């Protein structure tokens, strides 16, 4: 779905977009200090990934994109004061990343980091509003899910897609089957939902129930909302995790900023009783959010385990 009238000024998105484009266009040597491989603490989860170093779906090409990703840090969350960081419950603290060195932002210029962080903080507030809307739609009280998002698994990925040039038949050996060439391969997101800002270039595609790829064309002033794996699990499959990918055949560079919104990693995810009809059985077992995310990350890192599956 698309949402509008969300209260975030268009100028905030535009400033973050312009700053991101400037940074991605800079020489590789300027971006390399923020490379995910340079952070032992974060185990390669956050930071910069160069072009063609990710392979989301083994049935498709290596991803033709660069990215900068960051996990939730309560120090940047307007909901929490500096003093509250000292009193994070122990069962939460083990899952919350608070890097006193500021990695990876500390290794990027402020001209890039500051606009993106300001936008991230605005989207945090919007995400908490949407959680209450979804709670009501699922037969819960408006604030019944609030506690699961006090310390949320709320990350951001800034994705830069250069234009894709299809290979000619002369460049492709007849004996080698040609994989679809993608900016990012088809996949579902891990968490409850994703809020996506995309520029006016286009390229985002979502898979219909009939198996057709539909273009999610850009609509100015809106955010795209993709449901994730948690949403499918808590609704017992009634709200399905969105299979999506990016194919940038525009001949132009493309930029998107994805905000992932999930329960705190110390929480668990299970089917809500409020969505079950009389006699309906639960399709999914309760699972810890940390366990689920680790399972999905492992599948993405090892293409032999990924197998291109979309079921959750």
PyMOL commands that set and color helices and strands:
alter all, ss='L'
color gray80, all
select helices_A, chain A and resi 10-25+28-32+36-38+74-76+82-87+90-93+105-107+110-137+146-149+229-234+273-275+289-301+303-306
alter helices_A, ss='H'
color red, helices_A
select strands_A, chain A and resi 2-3+47-49+66-70+153-161+184-187+193-198+204-207+213-215+223-227+244-246+254-262+268-269+287-288
alter strands_A, ss='S'
color yellow, strands_A
deselect
rebuild
show_as cartoon
